[in-house]
Amino acid sequence: LSTTFNVTVPDVNCSGSVDVVDIQQIAAHWNTTPADPSYHARYDLDGDNAITIGDLVIVAEKWN
């Protein structure tokens, strides 16, 4: 039995605040999936196995 869950952490660079750097880091992995070497689940905030606009929206909503 295996379970996978995604914990949404919009502060992807762990700086203590959500800012433009978080958006830049997600954008650097734009349009990647697990099949791509530059994909990292840390940036897939909506857990859909693709880094897309949905992930950027999550960060934008939490921007300080």
N, C-alpha and C positions, 0 to 999 in steps of 0.2 A: 504494500500500500504506500502510495506516494502522494504528497500534497505540495502544491506550489502556491505561494501567495506573494503579492507585490505590495510592499509598504511604500506609500508615496512620501517621498522626502524631497520637497522642492528646493531645499538648500543643498544642492548636489555637491558643492565644493566644501561643505561643512565649515563655513566661515562664521556661522551664528546668525546670519541674516540672508534673506532672499534678495538678490540684486542682479544687476546686468551680467555679472560674471557667470551666474548660474545659467542664464539664458544663452550666453556665448558657449558654454561648455556643451549644453544640449544641442545647440545649432551645429557645433563641430561634428556631431554624430548624426546629423540630419539624414533621414531617409535610409537608415541602416536597419538590418534585421539580424537575427542570430546567425544567419549564413555569412554575414560580412565580418571580416576581421576587426573592423573598428567599432562594431556593435558592443555595447556594454549595458547590461540590464539596469545599472544604476541610473541611466538616463531615460529609460523607458518607464516613465512615471505612471502611465495609464495601463501598463501591463498587457498591451496588445501585440507584443513581439515586433514592434516597429517604432522607430523614433520619428515622430511626425508632429504636426501642428498641435495635436492634442496634448502632447507632453509640454510644449511651450506654453500653452494656455494654462496648464496647471501651475507653472512657475509664475506666469504673469499675474494670476489671481492672488498669489501670495507675496508679490513684490512689496517690500517695505518702503 
